Amino acid sequence: MPRPKVARPAPEAADAPPAVLVVHPDQAARRAVAAALNGLGTVQASATGAAALKRLRRNPPAVVIAAPRLADMTGPAFCARVHRAASQTKTLVLAEPESLPTLVAHPDHGFIDRFATLPLQPKELLGAVEKLCRQHTAERERARLAAENEAMVAELRRLNTDLGREVRERTRQFKQANRELKRVLRELEAKNRALLLLNESLNIQATVDPLTGLYNRREFHRRLQVEWARVKRGQGDLALVMLDIDHFKVINDTHGHPCGDLVLRTLGRVLSAQLRRQDLVCRYGGEEFVVLLPDTKLASAFLVAESLRHRVAAHGFRCTAERIPVAISLGVASARQHHPADPDGLVACADQAMYRAKAEGRNRSVVLDPKHPERVARMGAD
């Protein structure tokens, strides 16, 4: 019996450079981004969301870099349309630090894979885009392996049908086909093992912040939804602490970004060491972290925030032999006492309290009055 041919998808060129599409209404900004990505791959540009979507549907890029607001739509809404048109394309939104809360509060913020803060830092932008390109390549490889597995499974079913007829006619041909079946099964097992390893790797990339080793914003929002549903069923309380490193830009400008990265990693370890097993600390973005406190009332959550603040202030942050003073500002919110309408509202409440802590002088914890959000209900400071 002739050896059956297993249908497989045509392989893509492994060395094909990634394509990046820059969407920004300002031509100078488009040029600055293209210059920062020089050598990474093909960089195209569009001034409007509609023009970018038209180009994207013809030839989806690996990464789309968008302004927070385009002439014809918002950045988050544009990213949502990118996801619907080309689900594997990764999205990055450029944003001023002060605009991040507004972007995070947008209903479509979940379609943004990454933020890059302005003013533009070419090395940071290049690193972020390279990571997104690697994720894009890994996801395409996973899809290719899945397609190969599906083709093999279909071929195995056809082989089984053919073998059922052949076994009744010729014993010798049955044995030959049986050997071929075992070969294909071994290939399928090898592909399945590769797919499992790739899935595990992608799961880690999708849920863990690579710099600090903490869970990332995506995993935080997933856990927040779970805890929110539990509270809505009447099971316990839920509190949230948002915190931000005070004057982190000064640390980067004075000591360098490698030192700033070391401070972020160390802060992640310090925060994790002070929390219970059921609590969750995540890197929310940049120098901002969030702590999820299940079964914790507002008063207790404030004490946790104060404990974290004092512990960070007392910790000896160092870069080489030099000690770096680090302080944090924290905002605390409660699902039951602040009565947010949804999980995003709880995040917004804690975020507003954190910004109030900044406005009150930094290095302090703030709880806003549930009935009068413009007032401070409780504040801890040295």
C-alpha positions in Angstrom: 0.0 0.0 0.0 1.5 3.5 -0.9 2.5 5.7 2.0 -0.2 8.2 2.8 0.6 11.9 2.6 -0.3 13.9 5.7 -1.6 17.3 4.8 0.3 20.1 6.5 0.0 23.9 6.3 2.7 25.6 4.3 5.4 26.8 6.7 6.0 30.5 7.1 9.5 32.0 6.7 11.1 31.8 10.1 13.4 34.8 9.4 10.7 37.1 8.0 11.0 40.5 9.8 8.1 41.6 11.9 5.8 44.4 10.5 4.8 47.3 12.7 2.0 49.8 11.9 2.2 53.3 13.5 -1.1 55.1 13.7 -0.8 58.7 14.9 -2.3 62.0 13.7 1.0 63.8 14.1 3.6 63.2 11.3 6.5 64.1 13.6 5.3 61.6 16.2 5.1 58.9 13.5 8.6 59.7 12.3 9.9 59.6 15.9 8.4 56.1 16.5 9.7 54.8 13.2 13.2 56.1 14.1 13.1 54.3 17.5 12.2 51.0 15.7 14.9 51.3 13.1 16.2 47.9 12.2 13.4 46.0 13.9 11.5 45.3 10.7 9.1 46.9 8.3 7.5 50.0 9.8 4.4 51.5 8.1 2.4 54.5 9.1 -1.1 55.9 8.9 -2.6 59.2 10.1 -6.2 57.9 10.9 -7.8 54.8 12.3 -9.9 54.2 9.2 -6.8 54.2 6.9 -4.9 52.0 9.3 -7.7 49.4 9.5 -8.0 49.3 5.7 -4.3 48.6 5.4 -4.4 46.1 8.3 -7.2 44.0 6.7 -5.0 43.6 3.6 -1.8 42.6 5.4 -2.1 42.3 9.3 1.1 43.5 11.0 2.7 41.9 14.1 2.2 45.1 16.2 0.1 48.2 16.0 1.3 51.4 17.8 -1.4 53.9 18.3 -1.9 57.3 19.8 -4.3 57.6 22.7 -6.7 59.6 20.6 -6.9 59.6 16.8 -8.8 62.0 14.5 -11.7 59.5 14.0 -11.7 57.4 17.1 -10.1 56.8 20.5 -7.0 54.7 20.9 -8.8 51.9 23.0 -11.7 51.8 20.5 -9.2 51.5 17.6 -7.5 48.6 19.4 -10.8 46.8 19.8 -11.4 47.1 16.1 -7.8 45.9 15.4 -8.6 42.8 17.6 -11.8 42.1 15.6 -10.0 42.5 12.2 -6.7 40.7 13.1 -6.9 38.9 16.4 -3.2 37.9 16.5 -2.0 41.5 16.0 -0.6 43.0 19.2 -1.5 46.6 20.3 0.5 49.2 22.1 -0.8 52.7 23.0 1.4 55.7 23.6 0.1 57.8 26.5 1.0 60.6 28.9 1.2 59.3 32.5 -1.7 61.5 33.5 -3.9 60.1 30.8 -3.4 56.4 31.9 -6.3 56.4 34.4 -8.7 57.6 31.6 -7.4 55.0 29.2 -7.7 52.2 31.8 -11.3 53.3 32.5 -12.2 53.0 28.8 -14.6 50.1 28.1 -12.2 48.8 25.4 -9.0 49.1 27.5 -8.8 45.2 27.7 -7.9 45.2 23.9 -4.7 47.1 24.7 -1.8 44.7 25.1 0.7 47.3 26.4 1.2 51.0 27.2 4.3 53.1 26.6 4.4 56.3 28.5 5.4 59.7 27.0 7.7 61.5 26.4 9.0 58.8 24.1 11.9 56.7 25.4 13.3 54.9 22.2 15.0 52.1 24.1 12.0 51.3 26.2 9.7 51.5 23.2 12.0 49.2 21.2 12.1 46.7 24.0 8.3 46.7 24.4 7.7 46.2 20.7 10.3 43.4 20.5 8.5 41.6 23.4 5.1 42.0 21.6 6.7 40.8 18.3 7.9 37.7 20.2 4.5 37.1 21.6 3.0 37.5 18.1 5.4 35.0 16.7 4.8 32.5 19.5 1.0 32.7 19.0 1.3 32.2 15.3 3.5 29.2 15.9 1.0 27.8 18.3 -1.7 28.2 15.6 0.5 26.5 13.0 1.1 23.5 15.3 -2.6 23.3 16.1 -3.4 23.3 12.4 -0.8 20.5 11.8 -2.4 18.5 14.6 -5.8 18.9 13.2 -4.6 17.8 9.8 -2.9 14.8 11.3 -6.0 13.8 13.2 -8.1 14.0 10.1 -5.5 11.9 8.2 -5.5 9.3 11.0 -9.3 9.0 10.8 -9.0 8.4 7.1 -6.2 5.9 7.6 -8.3 3.9 10.1 -11.2 3.7 7.6 -8.9 2.5 4.9 -7.2 0.0 7.2 -10.6 -1.4 8.1 -11.1 -2.4 4.5 -7.5 -3.5 3.9 -7.4 -5.8 6.9 -10.2 -7.9 5.4 -8.4 -8.2 2.1 -4.7 -8.6 2.8 -3.0 -9.3 6.0 0.4 -8.2 4.7 -1.0 -4.8 3.7 -2.6 -4.4 7.1 0.7 -4.9 8.9 2.4 -2.4 6.6 -0.4 0.2 7.2 -0.3 -0.5 11.0 3.4 0.4 11.0 2.6 3.6 9.2 -0.1 4.4 11.7 2.4 4.0 14.5 4.8 6.4 12.8 2.1 9.0 12.4 1.0 8.6 16.0 4.6 9.1 17.2 4.7 12.3 15.1 1.4 13.4 16.6 2.6 12.7 20.2 5.7 14.8 19.5 3.6 17.6 18.1 1.3 17.4 21.2 4.3 17.6 23.6 5.6 20.7 21.7 2.1 22.3 21.8 1.8 21.7 25.6 5.2 23.2 26.2 4.3 26.2 24.0 0.9 26.6 25.7 2.6 26.6 29.2 5.1 29.2 28.0 2.4 31.4 26.5 0.4 31.2 29.7 3.3 32.4 31.7 3.9 35.3 29.3 0.2 36.2 29.4 -0.1 36.3 33.2 3.4 37.2 34.7 5.2 40.5 34.5 8.7 39.6 33.1 10.5 42.3 35.1 9.2 41.8 38.6 7.9 38.2 38.4 4.6 39.4 39.8 1.3 38.8 38.1 0.5 41.4 35.5 -2.5 43.6 34.8 -4.3 41.0 32.7 -4.2 38.4 35.5 -5.1 41.1 38.1 -8.3 41.9 36.2 -9.2 38.2 35.9 -8.8 37.7 39.6 -10.6 40.9 40.4 -13.6 39.6 38.4 -13.6 36.3 40.4 -13.4 38.2 43.8 -16.1 40.7 42.6 -18.5 37.9 41.8 -17.9 36.3 45.2 -18.6 39.6 47.0 -21.8 40.1 44.9 -23.0 36.6 46.1 -22.7 38.0 49.6 -19.5 36.1 50.5 -17.2 38.4 52.5 -15.7 41.8 51.6 -13.1 43.0 49.1 -10.5 45.8 49.4 -8.1 47.3 46.9 -4.8 49.2 47.4 -3.3 51.1 44.5 0.3 52.4 45.0 2.9 54.3 43.0 6.6 55.0 43.6 7.1 58.7 44.4 9.4 60.6 42.0 10.4 57.4 40.2 11.5 59.4 37.1 14.1 61.1 39.3 15.5 57.6 40.2 15.7 56.7 36.5 17.2 60.0 35.5 19.7 60.1 38.4 20.8 56.4 38.6 19.8 55.0 35.2 17.0 52.7 34.0 18.8 49.5 35.0 18.8 50.8 38.6 15.1 51.8 38.2 14.4 48.2 37.1 16.2 46.9 40.2 14.1 49.1 42.4 10.9 47.8 40.8 12.0 44.2 41.3 13.0 44.8 44.9 9.7 46.6 45.6 7.8 43.6 44.2 9.6 41.3 46.7 9.0 43.7 49.6 5.3 44.0 48.9 4.9 40.2 48.5 6.7 39.5 51.8 4.1 41.6 53.8 0.9 40.0 52.4 -1.2 36.9 53.2 -1.2 33.9 51.0 -4.7 34.8 49.7 -3.8 38.4 48.8 -2.6 39.3 45.3 0.0 41.9 44.4 0.4 42.8 40.7 2.5 45.2 38.7 -0.2 47.4 37.1 2.1 49.3 34.8 5.3 51.3 35.0 6.0 52.1 38.6 2.4 51.4 39.7 1.3 48.3 41.6 -2.0 47.1 42.9 -2.9 44.8 45.9 -6.1 42.8 46.0 -7.2 42.0 49.6 -10.1 39.4 49.7 -12.1 39.2 52.9 -10.7 42.5 54.1 -12.7 45.5 55.5 -11.8 49.1 54.7 -10.2 49.8 58.1 -8.0 46.8 57.9 -7.0 47.5 54.3 -5.9 51.0 55.4 -3.7 49.4 58.1 -2.2 47.1 55.4 -1.5 50.1 53.2 0.2 51.9 56.1 2.2 48.8 56.9 3.4 48.5 53.3 4.3 52.2 53.2 6.4 52.0 56.4 8.0 48.8 55.3 9.0 50.3 51.9 10.4 53.5 53.5 12.5 51.4 56.0 13.8 49.0 53.3 17.4 49.6 52.2 17.0 49.9 48.4 20.4 49.7 46.8 21.9 50.0 43.3 25.5 48.7 43.6 26.7 50.2 46.8 24.6 53.3 46.8 21.4 53.4 49.0 18.4 54.8 47.2 15.5 56.3 49.3 12.2 55.0 48.1 8.7 56.2 49.1 5.2 55.2 47.9 1.8 56.9 47.8 -1.2 54.6 48.3 -5.0 54.8 47.7 -7.4 52.4 49.4 -10.9 51.5 48.4 -13.6 49.0 49.5 -16.2 47.1 47.4 -18.8 47.3 50.2 -18.1 50.8 51.7 -17.4 52.8 48.5 -20.2 51.0 46.5 -18.6 51.0 43.0 -20.9 49.9 40.2 -18.4 47.3 38.9 -14.9 46.1 39.3 -13.5 48.9 37.1 -15.2 51.4 39.5 -13.4 49.8 42.4 -10.1 50.3 40.6 -11.0 53.9 39.7 -11.9 54.6 43.4 -8.5 53.3 44.6 -6.7 55.1 41.8 -8.4 58.5 42.7 -7.4 58.0 46.4 -3.8 57.3 45.3 -3.7 60.5 43.2 -5.1 62.4 46.2 -2.2 61.0 48.2 0.1 62.4 45.6 -1.6 65.8 45.8 -1.4 65.8 49.6 2.4 65.6 49.5 3.2 61.9 48.7 4.5 59.2 51.0 1.1 58.7 52.5 -2.0 56.5 52.4 -5.4 57.9 51.6 -9.0 56.7 51.9 -11.7 58.9 50.2 -15.0 59.6 51.9 -17.6 57.1 50.4 -20.3 59.8 50.5 -18.1 62.7 49.5 -15.4 61.5 47.2 -13.8 64.9 47.1 -13.0 64.6 50.8 -10.4 62.6 52.5 -11.9 60.2 55.1 -8.6 58.9 56.4 -5.0 59.6 55.8 -1.7 58.3 57.1 1.5 60.2 56.8 4.8 60.6 58.6 
